[in-house]
Amino acid sequence: KDGQYNGRFPYATAPNRATNVPVKVPHADGEKTVMVNEKQTPTLDKAVVPLGKFRCTADKPAVVTVTTEGTDGYVVADAVQLLPVVAK
């Protein structure tokens, strides 16, 4: 569905995790890459790191890609969330 979405990336921390996990999100307004440090506790409820806000359309949906390219430890991807932004 067309609209704004908050991207979120949940993961579990561990000492052997990578500090430089690239999470790529192409969307209707371009592409964003967020580097995630999986050794650090996520900032939202100690479970999720925010990726940002993305505009999606039917012809240009958000596609989230988590890779291990160039990382310095284990990469764990438990889930990816795209939650609609609710107008207040």
Sine and cosine of phi, psi and omega as CSV:
sin_phi,cos_phi,sin_psi,cos_psi,sin_omega,cos_omega
0.00,0.00,0.68,-0.74,0.04,-1.00
-0.87,0.50,0.63,-0.78,0.06,-1.00
0.45,-0.89,-0.07,-1.00,0.05,-1.00
-1.00,-0.08,0.65,-0.76,-0.01,-1.00
-0.72,-0.69,0.63,-0.77,0.14,-0.99
-1.00,0.00,0.81,-0.58,0.06,-1.00
-1.00,-0.02,0.69,-0.73,0.00,-1.00
-0.66,-0.75,0.57,-0.82,-0.07,-1.00
-0.77,-0.64,0.98,-0.20,0.05,-1.00
-0.99,0.13,0.57,-0.82,0.08,-1.00
-0.32,-0.95,0.31,-0.95,0.07,-1.00
-0.98,-0.22,0.70,-0.71,0.00,-1.00
-0.99,0.17,0.38,-0.92,0.10,-1.00
-0.21,-0.98,0.43,-0.90,-0.04,-1.00
-0.90,0.44,-0.41,0.91,-0.04,-1.00
-1.00,-0.06,0.13,0.99,-0.02,-1.00
-0.98,0.21,0.36,-0.93,0.02,-1.00
-0.96,0.27,0.52,-0.85,0.05,-1.00
-0.99,-0.14,-0.05,1.00,-0.13,-0.99
-0.65,-0.76,0.85,0.52,-0.03,-1.00
-0.99,0.11,0.90,-0.44,0.04,-1.00
-0.99,0.15,0.83,-0.55,0.07,-1.00
-0.90,-0.44,0.93,-0.36,-0.08,-1.00
-0.98,-0.19,0.72,-0.70,0.00,-1.00
-0.74,-0.67,1.00,-0.07,0.19,-0.98
-0.97,0.25,0.60,-0.80,-0.06,-1.00
-0.49,-0.87,-0.09,-1.00,-0.11,-0.99
-0.89,0.45,-0.41,0.91,-0.04,-1.00
-0.96,-0.27,0.18,0.98,0.01,-1.00
0.68,-0.74,-0.64,-0.77,0.00,-1.00
-0.58,-0.81,0.60,-0.80,0.04,-1.00
-0.75,-0.66,0.68,-0.73,0.12,-0.99
-0.89,-0.45,0.81,-0.58,0.04,-1.00
-0.94,-0.33,0.77,-0.64,0.07,-1.00
-1.00,-0.05,0.83,-0.56,-0.05,-1.00
-0.94,-0.35,0.72,-0.69,0.09,-1.00
-0.99,-0.16,0.98,-0.21,-0.06,-1.00
-0.98,0.21,0.00,1.00,0.14,-0.99
-0.99,0.12,-0.35,0.94,0.00,-1.00
-1.00,-0.04,0.54,-0.84,0.05,-1.00
-0.92,0.39,0.75,-0.66,0.03,-1.00
-0.85,0.53,0.50,-0.87,-0.15,-0.99
-0.99,0.15,-0.40,0.92,0.00,-1.00
-0.99,-0.16,0.93,-0.37,0.02,-1.00
0.82,0.57,0.41,0.91,0.00,-1.00
0.84,0.54,0.44,0.90,-0.04,-1.00
-0.66,-0.75,-0.37,0.93,-0.17,-0.99
-0.67,-0.75,0.64,-0.77,0.12,-0.99
-0.94,-0.34,0.73,-0.69,0.04,-1.00
-0.96,0.27,0.64,-0.77,0.04,-1.00
-0.99,-0.15,-0.39,0.92,-0.02,-1.00
0.78,-0.63,-0.07,-1.00,0.00,-1.00
-0.95,-0.30,0.70,-0.71,-0.08,-1.00
-0.73,-0.68,0.65,-0.76,0.09,-1.00
-1.00,-0.05,0.78,-0.62,0.01,-1.00
-0.87,-0.50,0.55,-0.84,0.07,-1.00
-0.73,-0.68,0.21,-0.98,-0.01,-1.00
-0.87,0.49,-0.58,0.81,-0.02,-1.00
-1.00,-0.04,-0.12,0.99,0.04,-1.00
-0.59,-0.81,0.95,0.30,0.02,-1.00
-0.97,0.25,0.34,-0.94,0.09,-1.00
-0.96,0.29,0.67,-0.75,0.06,-1.00
-0.76,-0.65,0.89,-0.46,-0.06,-1.00
-0.99,-0.14,0.79,-0.61,0.00,-1.00
-0.83,-0.56,0.83,-0.56,0.08,-1.00
-0.95,-0.33,0.82,-0.57,-0.03,-1.00
-0.85,-0.53,0.21,-0.98,0.08,-1.00
-0.96,-0.29,0.08,1.00,-0.06,-1.00
-0.87,0.49,0.87,-0.49,0.06,-1.00
0.96,0.26,0.17,0.99,-0.05,-1.00
-0.98,0.19,0.33,-0.94,-0.08,-1.00
-0.93,-0.38,0.42,0.91,0.01,-1.00
-0.01,-1.00,-0.19,-0.98,0.02,-1.00
-0.95,0.31,0.62,-0.78,0.05,-1.00
-0.93,-0.38,0.81,-0.58,0.02,-1.00
-0.86,-0.51,0.80,-0.59,0.06,-1.00
-0.87,-0.48,0.98,-0.21,-0.01,-1.00
-0.98,0.21,-0.60,0.80,-0.05,-1.00
-0.14,-0.99,0.18,-0.98,0.17,-0.99
-0.69,-0.72,0.68,-0.74,0.00,-1.00
-0.86,-0.52,0.69,-0.72,0.18,-0.98
-0.83,-0.55,0.97,-0.26,-0.09,-1.00
-0.96,-0.29,0.76,-0.65,0.01,-1.00
-0.85,0.52,0.67,-0.75,0.08,-1.00
-0.98,0.20,0.82,-0.58,-0.03,-1.00
-1.00,-0.09,0.80,-0.59,0.03,-1.00
-0.93,0.37,0.66,-0.75,-0.01,-1.00
-0.98,-0.20,0.00,0.00,0.00,0.00
